[in-house]
Each structure stands twice: as C-alpha cells, then as structure tokens.
Amino acid sequence: MALILPKGYRNLLGGVENTEKAIKYVKDMFQENLSAQLVLLRVTAPMVVLQGTGINDDLNSVERPVSFPIKDLDERRAEVVHSLAKWKRLKLAEMGTMPGRGIYTDMNALRPDEELDNIHSLYVDQWDWEKVIRREDRNIAFLKQTVRRIYESIKVTENKLYVEFPQLEPQLPEDIFFIHSQELLDRYPGLSPKERENAVVREHGAVFVMGIGRELSDGKPHDGRAADYDDWSTPNEEGQYGLNGDILLWNPLLESAFEVSSMGIRVDEEALRRQLALRGQEWKSELYFHRRLLAGELPCTIGGGIGQSRLCMYLLRKAHIGEIQSSIWSDEMRAVCREAGIELV
C-alpha cells in the first residue's frame, strides 16, 4: 500500500488536544463494550517471551521478531511479541477458565519488517482477546455470532462517539456481510486479493472475509496465516474450509478496505497436525506450546486481535496511523504528510 494523501484533508477534531481526548474516549468505550459482549476479563500480558518455546506469534512465518539475550538467564534469548495469539490460550488453561468466558489485554508489539504507510507502523497496539468455547462450538455459526458481537461493539462506540463529537458522523452499515475467500475469488477471478477486498467492502461497507490461510482454487491463499493458531483448514458446514477471517470496513478517506481485526476459532489437535504438515513445519510439534496442545492440555478457544490505533484512526476519520500513535517515520514521509495537512505524532 503506497502512501495515500487525501485531497483537502483536515483534522475534524480541530487539534491535538481534542484528538487525544477522542482517542481515550474510543479506547475506554470500546473495551468496555467488547468485554460485555464477549464476557471477557482484562488481564496483564507480557511484552516479551522466551525464544524457542513456540509461544510467539509467527504471523505469516517470515517476519523477524526483535530479540535480545538475558544476562541473568545465561544469555538465553527473549523475543518482543508479534501478538499474543498463543500466550492467551496458555493463560486460559492456567486460569481454568470455563467455556463462555475469556480474557482480553492491551498488547504492544514491534514488527520491524512492516512496510510503513498510512496504516502500517513498526509499533502495533491491539486488544488481544481469547475466549474458551466448547468443542461443539467449533463451527461457522458460532464464528459468525462472535463476529456480530464484535461489530456491535464497534457500532455502539461509533454512535456514542458521535454524541461527544458531533462532527464525527456515523458511517457504518447496520449489519456486517459475510463471504468466504473462495467465494470472493469466484466473484472477482481477475482481481488480486486486495482488489477483491476493495470491491466487496466498497459494496457492503463492513465485511468479514472467512477462510484465510488455506490455498484456494487458484493455488494461492487469500492471505498468509501461521499454521498454529487460527484453524484455516477444517471443512465447515457451509461446504468451504476454515473457521477464521478478517473484519474489514470501508474507509472513504483512504478509498480502500480497512482491516481492523484478524480472528478465528483456534486449531484443535487434529487441525494443528494437519496445518503443520501442510506447511512442512512438523518440527514445531516438539515446542512447548505445541506439545501441550497436542497432549490435549489446552482448551478449545476463539480469539483474535483488534487494532487500537487502527480503530481510533477509522472512527476519528484520520488519514494516517501516525496521527494516533507515536512511532518512527522517515523524514521524507513526515514532510510529505505535513504538506498534505497530516500531522504525525
């Protein structure tokens, strides 16, 4: 995604002070709504995990984590988290959480391999959440029900924000539209995955694209997913594969689909074995997290991440994520943005 500079852009909130007030309002309101909708308890989470345990999120399995030696542990290496996809499941097992309840946390990560633009930063902040489910809840119907609850949390936040800041008029549609990535390919066979997303999200306003990670009929996945958290390979009741997906909103300012959440029902023992084999990563079955999961010691869960700066950016009608969070940007990007009326923090 190249840098987008919307013509005639201006800060609808008028200045830094109002923007900071609105950021706090969104974060406080949304996590309150989310925890109520999904029955989640806030917990404290780590910024670093030990290397070689399999606990860190591999994202697309190509990104390099920030790592460093720990003097007091005989130079054993630690990694700054990419996300807490697997740590949360271990935490739920430790807590003995019952089905129907879960946890959420403020996750802060560093992703040095990101290509920096309007929506990608080196620094990632999100609400990482995870919920224990029954094994029989591992189906598309339960996934869709959970997505609708998250979408309702976003809509309620948008509507309450409008009361406090009337210049931020609500723009989300009443309902979120569901489509499988294979159906999306069938509908737009000549377009790239991102172009397909733009086409369907422009039409519907809010979309959940399902089944991300498994190869489609063209021999390619819609997007990358690691093998060991989301279940993207299990046949589902709608005749497709996968129990995961992304929440995408239409961003009229950037004129593109705007991802605010990646989530899904997590792998069980069978799905983990299958997905590790599909990716040629069977060696991971010997890592701490994977051993415990394959031994049946971890609960069935659903979970994901919801971008904090991303959601604030969308709801506050900002053109660049650097208007929400403090990060590192090139001098060139700062200068170009300043000329376009975009003030990076």
N, C-alpha and C positions, 0 to 999 in steps of 0.2 A: 504494500500500500504506500504510494508516494504521498508526500506532504500535500494536504488539501487546504487551500486558503479561500474560505467562502467570501464571495464579494459582498461588500457592505457590512461585514461582520461588526457587531458591537456587543459589549458586555451588558446583558439585560438587567443585571443586578446593580449596575452603576459604579461599582468599585470593589476594592479588595475586602473592606470590612463587611459589606453585605454578602459577598461571596463566601467568606469564612463562616458567617452566621448560617447561611443556607447549607453549607457542607455539613456542619454539625447537626442541623435540623434533619437533613436527609439520613445521616448515619444513625442518629438516635431513633428516629421514627421507623426506619426500615427494619433494623434489627429487632425492635420491639414487635413489629408486625410479623416478621419471619418466625421468631421464636414462638409466638402464639399460634400461628398457622400450623407449624410442624411439631410443636411440643418439644422445644429444644432448650437445653440448659447451657448457659455460657460457661466455658472452661478456659483455663490458661494453657497456652500452647508453646512449644519450643521454636526458636529461630534456627537452631542447628540440630543435626542428628549425626550419629556416627556413620562413617563410610563403611560399606561392606555389609550392612545389615539388611539392605533391601527396603528400608523404610522410606527413603526419599522418593518423591515422585519423579519418574523418568520423562514425563511429558511425552514428547514424540520419540524418545530414546536416542536423540542426537545432541541435545543441549548439554553444555558443560556446567556443572554446579561450581559455585565458589567454594573452595576447600582450603583447609589450613591444619597444621599439626597442633596437638595439645600437649604442652610441656609436661603437665602433671599426670598424663596418661601414657607416658613413654612414647611420645610423639605420634600416638595414634591420630589419624586424620578425622576431622569432622567436616560436614558439608552444610552450607546455608540451604535451607529448604527451597525447593521449587514450588511445592504446595504440600498440604498435609493429608493427601488422599488416603495413604495407608496408615499413618500415625493415628488418625482418628479411629480407625477400626480397632487398633490395639487398645486405645484408651477406653472404648466402649466395652471391650472384653474385660479389661481391668476393673471397670466400674460395675460390671454385672448388670448393665442397663437392659431393661425388659423391652420387648417389641412394642412399637408405637411411640417410643421416646428416643431422644437423641441429644446431640451436643452441637454447639457452634462456637467459633472462636475468631478472633482477629488474627489473620495470617499475614505475615510480612515476609516477602521473598525477594531474592535477587536473581535476575535472569540475564546474565551478561551477553548472551547470544541473540537477544532480541534485536530486530531491525527497527530503529527508532522512527516513529512517525506520529500522527495525530492520536493514535490510541495505544501505542506500544511504548513502554518505558523500561528502563533497567530495573526499576523498583515496582514490585507488584504488591498491592494490598487487597485482600478479599476476605469476605466472610466464608470461611471453610466450615461446612456443616456435614453431619453424618447422623443417620437415624437407623436404629435396629428394626428389622422387619421379620416377619415370619417367612419361612421358605416358600410357602404357597403364595406369598405376595410378589414373588419374582416374575412379574408379568407386565405387559404393556398397559393394561388398565390401571394398575397401581402407579406405574410411572407417570401416566398422563394426569392422574388425580393429584400427584405431588407437584407436577409442573404447574397445574392450575392454581394450587395454593400459593406457590411462589409468585406467580404472575399477579394474583390478587394482592399480595403484599406490596408489589411494585405499584399497582394501580392506586391502592389506598394511600401510599406515600405520595404519589404524584398529586392526588386530589387534595390532601392536607397541605402539601407544599403550596398549592395554588391559593389557599386561604391566607397563608402568611405572606406570600409573594405573588400578588395578582398578575404581575407581568409574565409569569411562567404558566401559560395556559396549558391545560391537559391536552395530550395528543395521542395517548394510547387507545387502541380499539377496545371494545367491550370484552372480546374473547381472544384467546391465542389459538392459532391454527397449527395443526399437527400434520407433518408429512415425513415419510421415510426417505432417506438419502437415495435409495434406489428409485423410488417414485419420482424424486426430483430429477435424477438423471434421465429417466424415461420421458419426463415432461420437456426437458431442455437438453437434448442429446448433443447439441452443437456448442454448448457453453461450458466454461470451466466451472469447478465447484463454487468459487466465489461469485462468479457471474450468475450461477443458478440461485445462490442465496439472495443476491440483489434482486433478481426477477421476482422470486416468490415473496420476499419480505416487503418489497415495494407494493405488491398487490394486496397483502393481508395486514401489514403493519406490525404484527407480532407473530412469530413463528417458532415452533420447536421442531428442529430437524433431527430425526432419530436415526439410529444405526450408524454411528460414526466410528470407523476403525477397521471394519472388515472390507475386503475387496468387493467392488460392485461388478456389474456385468461388463464394464469396460476394462476390468482387470486392475483398477486403482481404488483405494479407499477415498471416501469423500474428504477426509482429513485424517491426520495421524492421531493415534491413541496408543499409549503404552499397553502392554499385554496383561498387566497385573492389578488394575483397579476396576475400570468400567468393564461390564460384560457387553462386548460388541459382536459376539459370535453365536449366542444361543438362539435357536429358532423360536420365534414368538407366535402368539395366537393370531396375528394378522398376516401370516404367511411370509414374513420377512425375517431378517436376522438382526439381533441386537436389542439391548434394553437400556440404551443410553442416548444422549443427544445434547444439543446446544440450544439455549434460548437466544433468539435474535430479534432485535427491534429495528424498525426503520428509522434512520436518523436523517431527517430532512436537511439538516445543516451540512452534513457531510455527503448527503445523497448516496447513502450506502447502507447495507445491512450492518448492524452493530451488535456484536456478541456481548452479552452481559453475564452469561453463566454457561459453564460446561458441567454436566452432571450425569448421573445414571445409577442404575442398580449395579451393585458391585459383583465381581466374579465369585462364584462358589468354587468348590474343589474341582468339579468337572470342567467348568469354564476356564479356570486358571491353567489346568494341564493342557487343555486344547489350545488356548491362546499362546502359551509359552512355546508349544510345538509349532504353531503356525509362524511364529516369529523367530524360530531357531534359537530360543533362549531357555532351553530346558535346564541349563546350569543354574538358573535363578532359583530353582526348586530347593536348593541347599541353603539359601539365605534365610536369616532368622524369620522375617515376616512371612515368607512363602512356606517355610516348614510348618509354622503354626497354623496357617490357613489350610494347608493340605492335610494336616492332622485333625481338622475339624474343631480347632480350639478358638476360632473367631466367629462372631455372629454374622448372620446374613444382614447386609445393610444396603441402604441407598444413601447417596451423598453427592456433594459437589462443591464448587466454589462460585461465589457471586462477587464480581469485581466491585470494590468500594469506590475507587476513583472513577471506574467506568460508569457505574450507576449514577454517581454525582454528576459526571460530565453530561450524561444524557438528560437527566432531569433538570439540570441548571442551564441547559442549552449552550454548553461550551464547545468550542471548536477544537480544543487540544487538551489532552490529559494533563499537560504541564500547567494548565490553569487551575487544576485541582490539587496536585501533589508536587512536592519539591523533589526534583531528580536532576540528572545530569543530561545536558543537551549541548550540541555543538554551538560554537559562537555563530556559525552561519545560520543554523535553524533559529536561534534566538533573534537574530537580526531580521530575518525574513518574516518571522511571526510578528515582531514588533511593528514592522511596516504595514502589516495586514490588520493591525488592531488587536492582535492576540498577545497578551502579556503573560509570559511564562513565569511561574513562581521561582 
